Amino acid sequence: MSFSKVLEQYRDFSYRRFFDGVSNADIQSIINKSALTPLDFLALLSPRASNHLEPMAEKARQLTIQYFGRTIQLFSPLYISNHCSNHCVYCGFNCQNGINRRKLAVDEIAREAETIAASGIQHVLLLTGEAPQVTPVSYLVEAVTCLKKYFASVSIEIFPMEEEEYQQLEQAGVDGLTLFQEVYDPVVYKKVHLAGRKRDYRFRLDGPERGARAGFRMVNIGTLLGLGEPRSEFFLTGLHAAYLDDTFLDTEISVSLPRFNEAECDYRPDYPVDDKTFVQFLLALRLFQPRAGITISTRENAYMRDNLMQIGATRFSAGVSTSVGGYSLAGRDDTPQFEITDERDVAEMAQAITAGGYQPVYKDWDRSI
């Protein structure tokens, strides 16, 4: 069984016809339910549901506090390489961009880790481009071994791997995997991924399942909002999260809501998502998957993130650099993967969380020995 089987059920689904049949009474009834079906979730993503954001927000707020308390977990991303063999039209690292390519040595990774850890952060997300010939498993194991000296939790957001490779990283100390499908529509997927290993739609789609089987305690997925038709894309994202949650009972499933932001390219998305729709998606997801973590990155501005913590977000990045060596080795001619919007450092982010009536969480677990 694979999530691809679930996708197949919706291959010829008429979203427009479904949305045309959704009434205000339907939305009110769904908000009052204790558990939602996939089609309930889809109804909450409908244009009709955009008129019901206040009751959705109140329910989402209640559910988030019930399952997560008044807490926001903080983490920082750490880019260790921007070498990439993919031609993704929306990404600053794509192989066609004439940027300065770098791969950090282990001692440079340690300097970056020291700088991040000094801010109080204990959860770090390690990132690379997709160039396994430059960043093989052996190099990644070295990097993780180094990072475990500084952080309680090391997650990865790298190229999809075989299950056995994920197992090697899990044994080295990795406990979380972030892997975005980027876009679930296979036609759009081919249009925006022009060359490289990332062209393999199915291998990427099955990556979260391989990671869960490899033993990662947390798997985080998402779609890059703007690439495909947003309501159907986010519906499939929610279904993917539900499938993983039902299939891998020992794995924490979370969802990110990355929204397209400018990178070092001229790409402009066909389906930009406005703030109101973005909020609607977050609320619908919380009502559908009340136990799922929801990550909001620094692609969103400070005002947006400060308000989203009140209605469903549970995890924020803070003090972010999206460049290789961007913490301790800043000042070189490095290109970020994407432009950030919320530039607050960790202390400023923690202060904003506290001011909102929530508790910033720097560390929430330890690996048993």
N, C-alpha and C positions, 0 to 999 in steps of 0.2 A: 504494500500500500504506500502511496506517495500522495502528496498534496496535488500533484498533477491530475489525479483522478477526480478530485473535487473541482478543479478548474474546468475539467471537461464537461461537467454538468452545466456550466454556465456559458459554454462556448457560443451558443446561439440565443442566449437570453436577451429579451427585449427590455432594456432598462427604461426606455422612454415609455413604453406601454405600461410597465409596472408603476412608474412615477405618476402617470396620468390617472391611475386608479387609486392613489393614496388620498385619503380625506383628512380633514382636521380631526374628526372623531377618531380615526385610526391612530393618529399620532398621540392624542390624549390617552387613549387606551394603552398604547405601548409604553408610554412613560410610567404608567402606574403598575406595569407588570414587574414581578420579582425576578423573572428570567426571560431573556429574549431569544427568539429564533433568528436564523440568518436573515429571513425576509423582514422581520421586525427591525433588525439593524439597518437593512437597506432602506426601509421606510424612513428611518431617522436621518438618513443621508439625502433624502429627497428634497427638491426645492420647496415643497409644501411644509416640511419640518422646520425650515428656516424661520417660520413665523412663531415657533414654539421654543425659542432658545432659553427663555427665562425658566420655565419649569424643567427643561432638560438640564440646565445648569444647576438648579437646586438639587435635583436628584443625583447628578454627577458629583456634586460637592459632598453630599451625604455618603455616597458609596465610597468615595476616595478616603474620607476620614475614617469610615468603618474599617477599611482594609489596610490603610497605610498610616493612619493617624495624621497629625499635622506636621508632616516631615517632608523635606526635599533632600534627596541624596545628591551630593556634588561629586563631579569627576572632572578630569582634564584629559584631553587627547594628546598623544605624543606621536608625532610623525617622525619615523626613523629613515624613510626612503621615499623619494618621489619618482624613482625609475618605474616606467610603465610601458608595457607592450600593447596596450589597448588603445583604440581610437574611439573614445566616447565623446560625442560632440559637445557635451555639456560640462566637461571636467577640465580643470586647469592642468591636470597632470597628463592629459592624453598625449600619446606618442608623437603626434604631429605638431605639438607646441614646442617652439624653440626656447625652452626654459633651461635654467641651470639645474642639472640633475645631481642629486647628492644621496649618499648612503652613509649614515653615521657609523663610525667605529664604536666598539663597545665602551671605550673610555668616554666618548662623546655622549653616548646614551646615559652613562652614569652622571655626567655633568647636567644633562637635561633633567634627569630624575631628581637630583639633589635640589635643583631650582624649584621644581614642581612640589616636591615633598615639603620644602621649607614654607610653603603657603598653607600647609595643613592637610592638603589633599591626600587621601589614602586609597582612592580608586583611580586607576589610570587606564586609558584606552590606547593601545598600541596600534598604529596605522602604517601601512605601506601602500605603494602603488602595486600593480599586478605585473611583477617581473620576477618570477621564481628563480630564474637563472642568476639574478643579482641578489635576491634575498631568499635563499633556499631555507629549508627547514632547519638545517644546522645553525645558520645565522640567527634565525628567529628564536631557537632554543637558547642560544647565548644571550640574546637580548632579554628574553623573559627571565632567565636566571639572574641577570643583572638587576632587572626591575623589581624582582621579588625581595631584594635587600632593602627596598625603599617603601614598598606599598603593600597593603593588606590584600588588594585585589588587582589583578592584571587581566584585562579583557583584550580581545583582538578584533580589529576591523581590517582584514587583509583579503587577499584573493581566496576564492573557495578552494578547499583542499579535499583530498581523500580522507576517509574516516581514520585510517591508520596514521596519517600525518597529524590530524587533529588530536589523536590520542597521545602522540609524542609531545605536543604542546601542552596538553592537559597534565601530563606527568611532570612537565617542567614547571608547572605552576599556573597556567592559564585557567581561569574559571568562568570566563564569559566570552560569547561570540556575538558580534554584530555583523550581519550580512544582509544588505538591502537588495531586493530583487531589482530595484530602481523603477521598473515598469512591468506590469503583469501582462499587458497586451502584447502577444508575440510579434505582431506586425510592427508596432511602434518600437518594440525592443530591437528589432533588426535595423530599423531606420536610425536609431541613435547610437548603436554599437556597431561601428563600421568595420572594425578589424580587431584581431587579438583573441585571446582565450575567452574573453567575456562574451563573445558571440554565442557561446554555448548556453542557450537559455535553460535547458533542462538541468545541466550540471550545477548551475547557480541556484536554480529553484530548489533542488534537493539538498543544498549545502546546509541549511539549518537543521535538517533531519540528521545528517551525518554528524554534525556537531553535538547534537543532543545524545546520539548513540555513543559518541566518544566520551561522554561524561561531563561536559560543561554544565555547570549548575544554572547558568543563565544564557538564554538565547534571545537576541533582540533583532527584530526585522523591521522593514519599512519600505515604502515606495517614495520616490522623489516626486513630490507634488508639483505638477506642471508639465511633466513629460507626456502623460496619457490623459484621457478623459477622466477627470478627478473623482467623480462619484463612483463610477464602476471600479476604478483603481483602488480607492480606499475601501470599498466593499470587499474586494478580493484580499486586501491586506488584513482586514478584520477576520475574514474566513481562514486565512493562513494562520493567524495567531490562535484562533479557536481550535484549528486542527492540531497544531503543535501542542497546545495545552491539554487537549484530550488524549493525545497519543503518548506524550512523554510526561508522565505524572510527577517525576522527580525533578523536572526542569522548570525554572522560572521563565515565563515567556513575557517579553515586553515589546513595545512598539514605539518606534521613533516617527515623528512627523516632520521630516526635513522638507522644506519648501525651497524651490529653486532660487538660488542667489547668484549674482554675477561671478563668473570665474574668468580665467584668462582665455577667453574665446568670445566669438561674436554670436554665440547661440542665444536665441530667445525662445522660450517655451511656447508651445501652441496652446496650452491650457493653464494660464496663470490663475492662481487661487487667491482670492481676496481674503481679508481678515475675517469677515463674517462667516464665510464658508469654512475657513480653517478652524474656527472655534466650533462650528457645528460638527465637523468631523471628530474633533477631540471629544466632544460631549457624547456623540453617538457611540464612539468606541468605549468610553467609560461605562455607559449603560449596558453595552453588549458584553464587555469583558471586564467586570468590576475588579478582578484580581490582577489584571495586567499592569505592569509598570508602563508609564508613558513618559518618554524622553523628549524634551524640547531643547534644541541646540541654540547656539549663538547666531544662527542664521536669522532668528527672530530678535526684534529689538527689545530693549529693557522694559518699556512700558507693556509690551505684549506678554513677556515672560512673567512679569510681576503679577499680572492679572490671571494668567493661566494657572498659576500655582493655587489659586483659590477655587478652581473648578475641575481639576483632574490631573494636572501634571504632577509627576512624582520624582523626576530626575532632571537636573540641569548640568550642563557643562559650565565651567567657570574659568576665568583667567586664560582664555583660549588663544593658542596660535595654531594656524593650519599650515605653517611652513615647516620644513625639515630644519631642526635645530633652532626653532623660533623662540625658545625660552632662554637658554644660556649662550647661544651662538648667534644671537640676533645681530643685524647690521649688514649681513652679507646679501648678495643679490639673489634672494630666494623668492620663488613664486608660491603663493598660497594655493591650496587646492580649491578653495572658494573664499569669498569675502565674508567676514563676520560682521554682525550688526551690533550685538551687545558686547562692548569692549570692557566691561567691568572686571576687575580682578577678583580673586577669591574672597578677600575680606569685604569688598563692596557688595558682592553677591550674597554673602552670608548676612550682611547687615540688612539688605533688602528683604531677604527671606524672614528674618526675625521681625522686621517692621511690619510684615504682612501677617504676623501671628503664627508663623510656622517655625520649625526647628531645622537648621541646616545639619545634615548628617554627613560626616566625613568618612566614617567607617561603620559598616553594619554587619561585618562577619569576619571570622578567621577560619582558615583551613584547618581541619583537625589533623593532628600529627599521629 
